[in-house]
Amino acid sequence: MRLQINRDVLSEAVSFAVKLLPQRTTLPILSGVVLDAAEGKLRISSFDYEVSSSTSIPADIEDAGSVLVSGRLLADISSRLPADEVNLTTDENGRLLVQSGSAKFELFTMPLDEYPSLPERPEWQGSVSAETFATAVGQVSVAASRDDVTPVITGVQIELTSGQLTFLATDRYRVALRSIPWEGQIPADTTALVPVRTLSEVAKTFAHADQIQIAVTKDDDHEMIAFGTPDRLVTSLLIKGNYPPVRRLFPETVANYAVVSTSELIESVRRVSLVLDRESPLRFTFNLDGVTLEAIGNEQAQAQETVEAFLTGEEVVISMKPQFLIDGLSSTQNEFSKLSFTKTDNPHKPGPVLITGQTSKNGEEPGDYRYLLQPNLLLR
Amino acid sequence: MSAQDGSHRRVTPAEHDDGTAHILHVDMDAFFASVELLDHPELRDRPVIVAHDAPRSVVTTANYRARRFGVRSAMPVAMAKRMCPGAALLPPRHGLYRAASARVMHILAEFSPLVEQVSVDEAWIDVSGAHGLFGSSGAIAERIRERLRAELGLIASVGVAPVKFAAKLASGMCKPDGLLIVNRSELQGFLDALPVGALSGVGEHTRDRLSRYGVSTVRQVRELRYPRLVRMVGEAMARMLSERARGRQTDGVTPVRAERSIGREVTLPEDLSDSREILATLSALVEGPSRTLRAQKLLARTVTLKLRDADFQTISRSHALSVPTDTTQVLVEAARDLFIGCGWDRPTRLVGVRFTGLVSAEDAPARDVLWGEEDRWRAADVASDEITQRFGTESMVRATALRASRRRSR
């Protein structure tokens, strides 16, 4: 193998492949990345039996060939190389030589024949705008659980119907939901529970493309989702298990609500919660004067601020975790946000707050993003 | 320690009270058997044993007629049957006993607000504020006994003393159907004569250590110098012993929730070695106590698993839940995790599960979550409670427990 390639292109592709690999693997060979050079392209792939990735980048190929090297090492090296131009060469001892400017690296390679073969590019079921896809994943993934104790909620639930993709995520404290249109024709409605880490990486990296192709496939014993652009392919096994039926938690209509300027409220929440201990909730009073934020943090400090809010219905006093509220507000991606206050049968338990975006103070909401947050108990 | 057949019974008349003892310990006599007899008057004059008639099950209670033959609580049923072949064997009906217990406690509460229920069949009452209304402690004790007999048909023994532990010792000594009053001036003499093992909290281990130094009575303990006692039994035990030996107890009667723990244990018909079978038994076992939690509107914070192997080695493991619960599934999972976590791999003779840290479901703080795994199981519990209430507890079991119920019916 002998080729020349642009440093930044190489670095980006290798680091993407490595990012999708787990931090630790049981089989050392799975921590490698495969380099395949042929016909003006260098393909970089990784696979750990759960997630696979392959990225093709343009390269100046003198001799075709394939090699398996440590992914993390190659990623670290290629991000620090001194010159724009990189030469990759294999020597007679089976080592990979990386040369850039006057810097030279020799990497030991691993036996390729022991490396598992990657899942193939499936029959695509439809495509979606990469930009919209990235937005939706970003909006929803904030609510996914990072706690491995309950694996099902560490995934984003994707519901595929003909014409629409819906993303759902929850960590028990909140639920986020976003629907987007797609050019998809599938025989029957399908769901796919995708690890949030993989989905977020795919969304970020594929955002540069125009369209993303999607397919959900089922084998005898495993289900898989594949995302593709002309140059890239990522497959991921789905998380097994039943996703909790959280969609029904969203209320139909709520009469009691307040409309706020999204950025103004976020700024205020950030300011006032400076005095709060971590994880402590912030108290909000919505009335005709606006919304008053009160933070009673510890013995050392407290804070208060009032910002504009347009209340419909009765006065509301609730407390919410600052970060949870900010996650919801910023994900509406609208100038205005509407907070709808629901009630529960249990007098001790405050009803969830529904957060949606609005383009104007009294305008109708776009309605494609919904974020439901459970307030905390009022302690006073 | 106390002879269960009442052979060394000591009693005093109500007039013995000199106004220095205000704490009553009311202990129902052969409670489960007596409650059963209310339902089976025809067995009144016969020996009665309350126990499951299964191989290796143990006696829950026996009436005094059966105890005369040597039958004792916790004795294997097979042995009890040999000792007393004429005894009627009745399966325990815990719901019935709980209901009777509630009626007993209701009567006690009429005499003083300070009632501390210890278990289903015993309670302490502080009557120091009740003398104006009801007379001396002795008179109150007799009145309580009369009312329990007249209104519920149940017999109680009552110990009266200046401190709780002595009142409990006294009720144990005057059984059955007795009253024993220990006035303050008599307290030291009363305690001095007792074997040290009679004090609650003194187990075999402590008894052995003391007996190595020739110490066997409370009096001998009292006469030991404190540092020497510490060397014998350790700091904590020494402090407790030296207080008790002098008739001192600082904690008074504290009204508490009716039940401090709810649990069930089962001695298996044959030793189980297959962990799947033990897990199935465990699933089945959790069912009853968790139903009790819901019926009493309580939530449990702690789940304790108890296992005993064929050689009577017993272990117990506890787990505190992050949120108190009454959901069977959550409790089953907690018990299962404890089992898996303790790496138990011995032939198993007994499996038990106990819920503690009970809080009232109404007082429990609402949770800050939108939804929980529990939500999905709550409806199942409600439906299953209704079904078992109408058709009996055997009418419905968890599928994971099926293996256990099949085995039992074999």
Interface residues (C-beta under 8 A of the other chain):
Chain A: T150 T170 R172 Y173 R174 V175 P244 P245 V246 L249 N346 H348 K349 P352 L372 L373 Q374 P375 N376 L377
Chain B: P365 A366 R367 D368 V369 L370 W371 G372 E373 R376
